[in-house]
Amino acid sequence: MRVQVYWNLHKKCWSVVALEGDRKGRVVTHADKVLLGAATFAVQPAGRDKVRREGRKNVHAFVRGEWLSALSQGKERRSVMYNPYKFDTFVFADNQEPVFSAKSVALLGPRNVVAEI
């Protein structure tokens, strides 16, 4: 199932939103970790600009992809981060280069997102 995932500030977990099927557009579950394949990183510019302007967080950044039950082993993995005050996109944590997609992504916590390149 294709989903989009964001960090829920109130529940302190990931919210998983269906992108297809009869529950399209609705939160289907909340989870401590989410694994996605064929992932893309999305930032809505208007939401990002509002965060910068008002200094208040809102949901405007997502990771979209195929919901997986496990990731493959032995691939190159890199940490990914997003900070609307510093960056326009998701970036690799080690060198701040923009990242727009990955073979798979493990969303393990608000500051623990790992992409398989």
TORKE-385235 format. One record per residue: residue number from 0; residue in three letters; z, y, x of N, C-alpha, C, CB in turn. Coordinates in steps of 0.1 Angstrom, whole numbers. Last residue first. Glycine has a CB too. Example, Ala and Ser with C-alpha at 12.3 -4.5 7.8 and 13.67 -1.06 7.14 Angstrom:
// TORKE-385235
+-----+-----+-------+-------+-------+-------+-------+-------+-------+-------+-------+-------+-------+-------+
:   i :  aa :  n_c3 :  n_c2 :  n_c1 : ca_c3 : ca_c2 : ca_c1 :  c_c3 :  c_c2 :  c_c1 : cb_c3 : cb_c2 : cb_c1 :
+-----+-----+-------+-------+-------+-------+-------+-------+-------+-------+-------+-------+-------+-------+
:   1 : SER :    71 :   -22 :   128 :    71 :   -11 :   137 :    79 :     0 :   129 :    57 :    -6 :   141 :
:   0 : ALA :    78 :   -57 :   132 :    78 :   -45 :   123 :    78 :   -33 :   132 :    90 :   -45 :   113 :
+-----+-----+-------+-------+-------+-------+-------+-------+-------+-------+-------+-------+-------+-------+
END
This chain:
// TORKE-385235
+-----+-----+-------+-------+-------+-------+-------+-------+-------+-------+-------+-------+-------+-------+
:   i :  aa :  n_c3 :  n_c2 :  n_c1 : ca_c3 : ca_c2 : ca_c1 :  c_c3 :  c_c2 :  c_c1 : cb_c3 : cb_c2 : cb_c1 :
+-----+-----+-------+-------+-------+-------+-------+-------+-------+-------+-------+-------+-------+-------+
: 116 : ILE :     0 :    39 :   203 :   -13 :    46 :   205 :   -25 :    36 :   206 :   -13 :    55 :   217 :
: 115 : GLU :    25 :    40 :   182 :    18 :    31 :   190 :     4 :    37 :   191 :    18 :    16 :   184 :
: 114 : ALA :    53 :    62 :   180 :    39 :    59 :   177 :    33 :    50 :   187 :    31 :    72 :   177 :
: 113 : VAL :    84 :    68 :   166 :    77 :    62 :   177 :    63 :    58 :   173 :    85 :    50 :   183 :
: 112 : VAL :   110 :    89 :   160 :    97 :    85 :   155 :    89 :    80 :   167 :    90 :    97 :   147 :
: 111 : ASN :   138 :   101 :   157 :   134 :    89 :   163 :   121 :    83 :   156 :   145 :    78 :   163 :
: 110 : ARG :   151 :   120 :   142 :   147 :   123 :   156 :   142 :   111 :   164 :   158 :   130 :   163 :
: 109 : PRO :   156 :   107 :   119 :   150 :   120 :   118 :   145 :   125 :   132 :   160 :   130 :   113 :
: 108 : GLY :   145 :    73 :   124 :   155 :    83 :   121 :   149 :    96 :   122 :   167 :    81 :   131 :
: 107 : LEU :   123 :    57 :   125 :   136 :    50 :   127 :   147 :    60 :   124 :   137 :    45 :   141 :
: 106 : LEU :    92 :    48 :   119 :   101 :    60 :   116 :   115 :    54 :   115 :    96 :    66 :   102 :
: 105 : ALA :    67 :    38 :   139 :    80 :    34 :   134 :    88 :    46 :   132 :    87 :    24 :   145 :
: 104 : VAL :    32 :    35 :   134 :    43 :    44 :   136 :    56 :    37 :   131 :    41 :    58 :   129 :
: 103 : SER :     0 :    26 :   148 :    11 :    23 :   139 :    23 :    33 :   143 :    16 :     9 :   141 :
: 102 : LYS :   -21 :    40 :   158 :   -24 :    27 :   153 :   -12 :    23 :   143 :   -26 :    16 :   164 :
: 101 : ALA :   -22 :    75 :   148 :   -17 :    64 :   157 :   -20 :    51 :   150 :    -2 :    65 :   159 :
: 100 : SER :   -29 :   111 :   149 :   -30 :    97 :   143 :   -25 :    87 :   153 :   -45 :    94 :   139 :
:  99 : PHE :   -23 :   135 :   161 :   -28 :   135 :   147 :   -29 :   121 :   140 :   -42 :   142 :   146 :
:  98 : VAL :    -5 :   154 :   183 :    -9 :   140 :   179 :   -12 :   141 :   164 :     3 :   130 :   182 :
:  97 : PRO :    -4 :   178 :   210 :    -6 :   175 :   196 :   -10 :   160 :   194 :   -16 :   184 :   189 :
:  96 : GLU :    20 :   176 :   236 :     6 :   175 :   232 :     5 :   172 :   218 :    -3 :   166 :   241 :
:  95 : GLN :    46 :   175 :   247 :    43 :   185 :   236 :    28 :   186 :   233 :    48 :   198 :   240 :
:  94 : ASN :    54 :   155 :   264 :    46 :   166 :   270 :    41 :   176 :   259 :    33 :   160 :   276 :
:  93 : ASP :    72 :   138 :   251 :    73 :   140 :   265 :    65 :   152 :   271 :    68 :   127 :   271 :
:  92 : ALA :    67 :   138 :   223 :    80 :   144 :   228 :    80 :   147 :   243 :    91 :   135 :   224 :
:  91 : PHE :    37 :   148 :   209 :    43 :   138 :   217 :    56 :   145 :   223 :    34 :   132 :   228 :
:  90 : VAL :    39 :   165 :   177 :    35 :   165 :   191 :    42 :   153 :   198 :    39 :   178 :   198 :
:  89 : PHE :    26 :   178 :   146 :    34 :   168 :   153 :    29 :   168 :   168 :    33 :   154 :   146 :
:  88 : THR :    19 :   214 :   147 :    16 :   200 :   144 :    27 :   191 :   149 :     2 :   195 :   150 :
:  87 : ASP :    28 :   238 :   156 :    20 :   238 :   144 :    17 :   223 :   139 :     7 :   245 :   146 :
:  86 : PHE :    61 :   243 :   169 :    48 :   237 :   169 :    41 :   238 :   156 :    49 :   222 :   173 :
:  85 : LYS :    86 :   257 :   165 :    79 :   256 :   179 :    65 :   252 :   178 :    87 :   247 :   188 :
:  84 : TYR :    94 :   255 :   139 :    96 :   268 :   146 :    89 :   268 :   160 :   111 :   270 :   148 :
:  83 : PRO :    89 :   229 :   131 :    81 :   239 :   126 :    83 :   253 :   132 :    83 :   241 :   111 :
:  82 : ASN :    87 :   202 :   151 :    96 :   213 :   149 :    88 :   225 :   144 :   104 :   216 :   162 :
:  81 : TYR :    84 :   168 :   156 :    79 :   179 :   149 :    90 :   190 :   147 :    73 :   175 :   135 :
:  80 : MET :    75 :   140 :   178 :    84 :   150 :   172 :    77 :   161 :   164 :    94 :   156 :   182 :
:  79 : VAL :    74 :   107 :   191 :    67 :   119 :   185 :    78 :   127 :   178 :    57 :   113 :   174 :
:  78 : SER :    72 :    85 :   219 :    80 :    93 :   209 :    72 :   105 :   204 :    94 :    97 :   215 :
:  77 : ARG :    49 :    58 :   222 :    54 :    71 :   227 :    62 :    78 :   215 :    42 :    80 :   231 :
:  76 : ARG :    38 :    27 :   235 :    45 :    35 :   224 :    50 :    48 :   230 :    56 :    26 :   218 :
:  75 : GLU :    14 :     3 :   240 :    20 :    15 :   245 :    26 :    23 :   233 :     9 :    23 :   252 :
:  74 : LYS :    25 :   -30 :   229 :    16 :   -19 :   229 :    22 :    -7 :   235 :    11 :   -16 :   215 :
:  73 : GLY :    42 :   -52 :   225 :    35 :   -51 :   237 :    25 :   -39 :   238 :    29 :   -63 :   240 :
:  72 : GLN :    38 :   -63 :   190 :    46 :   -61 :   202 :    37 :   -58 :   214 :    54 :   -74 :   205 :
:  71 : SER :    33 :   -47 :   158 :    30 :   -57 :   168 :    38 :   -53 :   181 :    14 :   -56 :   171 :
:  70 : LEU :    59 :   -43 :   132 :    49 :   -38 :   142 :    45 :   -48 :   152 :    54 :   -25 :   149 :
:  69 : ALA :    63 :   -52 :    98 :    66 :   -54 :   112 :    55 :   -47 :   120 :    68 :   -69 :   116 :
:  68 : SER :    55 :   -45 :    73 :    68 :   -51 :    74 :    72 :   -53 :    88 :    67 :   -65 :    67 :
:  67 : LEU :    39 :   -13 :    64 :    40 :   -26 :    71 :    54 :   -32 :    70 :    35 :   -24 :    85 :
:  66 : TRP :    19 :     8 :    46 :    32 :     3 :    47 :    32 :   -11 :    53 :    39 :     3 :    33 :
:  65 : GLU :    -5 :    28 :    60 :    -3 :    15 :    53 :    11 :    10 :    56 :   -13 :     4 :    58 :
:  64 : GLY :     2 :    64 :    59 :    -4 :    52 :    64 :    -1 :    40 :    55 :     2 :    49 :    78 :
:  63 : ARG :    14 :    96 :    70 :     7 :    88 :    60 :     2 :    75 :    66 :    -4 :    96 :    53 :
:  62 : VAL :    41 :   116 :    74 :    33 :   106 :    81 :    27 :    97 :    70 :    42 :    98 :    91 :
:  61 : PHE :    45 :   152 :    68 :    45 :   138 :    64 :    38 :   129 :    75 :    38 :   136 :    50 :
:  60 : ALA :    59 :   183 :    59 :    53 :   174 :    70 :    55 :   160 :    66 :    60 :   178 :    84 :
:  59 : HIS :    72 :   197 :    40 :    58 :   201 :    43 :    51 :   192 :    54 :    58 :   215 :    47 :
:  58 : VAL :   100 :   204 :    23 :    91 :   192 :    26 :    77 :   197 :    28 :    92 :   182 :    15 :
:  57 : ASN :   119 :   229 :    41 :   113 :   224 :    29 :   104 :   212 :    33 :   104 :   235 :    21 :
:  56 : LYS :   145 :   250 :    54 :   136 :   238 :    55 :   131 :   235 :    41 :   144 :   227 :    60 :
:  55 : ARG :   143 :   285 :    61 :   149 :   274 :    53 :   139 :   262 :    53 :   152 :   279 :    38 :
:  54 : GLY :   132 :   308 :    71 :   143 :   301 :    79 :   150 :   290 :    71 :   153 :   311 :    83 :
:  53 : GLU :   111 :   322 :    60 :   124 :   322 :    53 :   136 :   316 :    61 :   123 :   315 :    40 :
:  52 : ARG :    90 :   318 :    79 :    93 :   332 :    72 :   107 :   332 :    67 :    82 :   334 :    61 :
:  51 : ARG :    90 :   291 :    85 :    92 :   301 :    96 :    96 :   315 :    90 :    78 :   303 :   103 :
:  50 : VAL :    87 :   280 :    60 :    99 :   277 :    67 :   101 :   288 :    78 :    97 :   263 :    74 :
:  49 : LYS :    61 :   291 :    54 :    73 :   295 :    46 :    86 :   292 :    53 :    72 :   287 :    32 :
:  48 : ASP :    45 :   278 :    73 :    47 :   292 :    73 :    59 :   297 :    65 :    34 :   299 :    69 :
:  47 : ARG :    48 :   251 :    63 :    53 :   255 :    76 :    55 :   270 :    77 :    43 :   250 :    87 :
:  46 : GLY :    35 :   255 :    38 :    49 :   251 :    39 :    55 :   254 :    52 :    50 :   236 :    36 :
:  45 : ALA :     9 :   261 :    47 :    16 :   270 :    39 :    31 :   267 :    39 :    10 :   270 :    24 :
:  44 : PRO :     2 :   237 :    63 :     3 :   250 :    69 :    11 :   260 :    60 :   -10 :   256 :    72 :
:  43 : GLN :    15 :   206 :    62 :     9 :   216 :    53 :    12 :   230 :    58 :    15 :   214 :    39 :
:  42 : VAL :     7 :   181 :    85 :    16 :   193 :    83 :     9 :   202 :    73 :    19 :   200 :    96 :
:  41 : ALA :     6 :   147 :    91 :     1 :   158 :    83 :    12 :   169 :    82 :    -4 :   153 :    69 :
:  40 : PHE :    -7 :   120 :   109 :     4 :   129 :   108 :    -1 :   142 :   101 :    10 :   133 :   123 :
:  39 : THR :   -15 :    86 :   100 :   -19 :   100 :   103 :    -7 :   109 :   101 :   -31 :   104 :    94 :
:  38 : ALA :   -18 :    52 :   109 :   -10 :    63 :   105 :   -17 :    76 :   109 :     3 :    63 :   111 :
:  37 : ALA :   -22 :    23 :   108 :   -33 :    33 :   106 :   -27 :    46 :   101 :   -43 :    28 :    95 :
:  36 : GLY :    11 :    14 :    94 :    -1 :    12 :   102 :   -12 :    22 :    99 :    -6 :    -3 :   100 :
:  35 : LEU :    46 :    20 :    96 :    33 :    23 :    90 :    22 :    19 :   100 :    32 :    38 :    87 :
:  34 : LEU :    79 :    13 :    86 :    68 :    10 :    96 :    55 :    12 :    89 :    70 :    -5 :   101 :
:  33 : VAL :   110 :    29 :    84 :    97 :    26 :    77 :    87 :    24 :    88 :    93 :    38 :    68 :
:  32 : LYS :   145 :    29 :    78 :   134 :    28 :    87 :   122 :    24 :    79 :   137 :    18 :    99 :
:  31 : ASP :   161 :    34 :    56 :   166 :    39 :    69 :   155 :    38 :    80 :   178 :    30 :    73 :
:  30 : ALA :   145 :    46 :    25 :   148 :    36 :    35 :   153 :    42 :    48 :   135 :    28 :    38 :
:  29 : HIS :   138 :    47 :    -9 :   144 :    54 :     2 :   147 :    43 :    12 :   156 :    62 :    -2 :
:  28 : THR :   108 :    43 :   -29 :   120 :    38 :   -23 :   125 :    49 :   -13 :   118 :    25 :   -16 :
:  27 : VAL :    88 :    58 :   -42 :    90 :    44 :   -46 :   103 :    37 :   -40 :    78 :    35 :   -42 :
:  26 : VAL :    82 :    88 :   -56 :    90 :    82 :   -46 :    92 :    67 :   -50 :   103 :    89 :   -43 :
:  25 : ARG :    48 :    93 :   -67 :    62 :    92 :   -69 :    69 :    85 :   -57 :    65 :    84 :   -82 :
:  24 : GLY :    21 :    92 :   -63 :    27 :   105 :   -63 :    42 :   105 :   -65 :    21 :   114 :   -73 :
:  23 : LYS :    16 :    63 :   -82 :    10 :    73 :   -73 :    17 :    86 :   -74 :    -5 :    74 :   -75 :
:  22 : ARG :    22 :    41 :   -96 :    33 :    50 :   -92 :    29 :    61 :   -82 :    45 :    42 :   -85 :
:  21 : ASP :     0 :    26 :   -99 :     5 :    32 :  -111 :    17 :    41 :  -108 :    10 :    22 :  -120 :
:  20 : GLY :   -20 :    33 :   -69 :   -14 :    25 :   -79 :    -8 :    33 :   -90 :    -3 :    16 :   -72 :
:  19 : GLU :   -12 :    55 :   -40 :   -21 :    47 :   -49 :   -13 :    39 :   -59 :   -30 :    38 :   -40 :
:  18 : LEU :     8 :    65 :   -25 :    -5 :    73 :   -26 :   -15 :    66 :   -34 :   -10 :    75 :   -12 :
:  17 : ALA :    43 :    67 :   -30 :    30 :    60 :   -31 :    18 :    69 :   -32 :    31 :    51 :   -44 :
:  16 : VAL :    66 :    78 :    -6 :    58 :    82 :   -18 :    45 :    74 :   -18 :    55 :    97 :   -17 :
:  15 : VAL :    98 :    74 :     6 :    84 :    68 :     7 :    77 :    71 :    -7 :    85 :    52 :     9 :
:  14 : SER :   120 :    91 :    26 :   115 :    89 :    12 :   101 :    85 :    14 :   116 :   103 :     4 :
:  13 : TRP :   146 :    82 :    49 :   131 :    84 :    46 :   128 :    82 :    32 :   123 :    75 :    55 :
:  12 : CYS :   177 :   100 :    47 :   169 :    88 :    49 :   155 :    91 :    47 :   174 :    76 :    40 :
:  11 : LYS :   196 :   118 :    36 :   196 :   114 :    51 :   189 :   101 :    53 :   211 :   113 :    55 :
:  10 : LYS :   194 :   130 :    12 :   199 :   116 :    12 :   200 :   111 :    26 :   189 :   108 :     5 :
:   9 : HIS :   186 :   156 :    19 :   198 :   154 :    11 :   203 :   140 :    11 :   194 :   158 :    -4 :
:   8 : LEU :   163 :   154 :    35 :   175 :   161 :    40 :   187 :   158 :    32 :   172 :   176 :    41 :
:   7 : ASN :   142 :   129 :    41 :   149 :   135 :    30 :   162 :   141 :    35 :   152 :   124 :    18 :
:   6 : TRP :   113 :   128 :    58 :   127 :   128 :    60 :   134 :   135 :    49 :   131 :   133 :    74 :
:   5 : TYR :    85 :   111 :    43 :    91 :   123 :    49 :   106 :   121 :    50 :    88 :   135 :    40 :
:   4 : VAL :    54 :    94 :    40 :    68 :    94 :    42 :    73 :   107 :    48 :    71 :    82 :    52 :
:   3 : GLN :    30 :    80 :    19 :    33 :    91 :    28 :    48 :    91 :    28 :    27 :   104 :    23 :
:   2 : VAL :    10 :    49 :    17 :    22 :    58 :    14 :    22 :    70 :    23 :    35 :    50 :    15 :
:   1 : ARG :    -8 :    22 :     6 :    -9 :    35 :    13 :     3 :    44 :     8 :   -22 :    42 :    12 :
:   0 : MET :     0 :   -12 :     8 :     0 :     0 :     0 :     0 :    12 :     9 :    12 :     0 :   -10 :
+-----+-----+-------+-------+-------+-------+-------+-------+-------+-------+-------+-------+-------+-------+
END
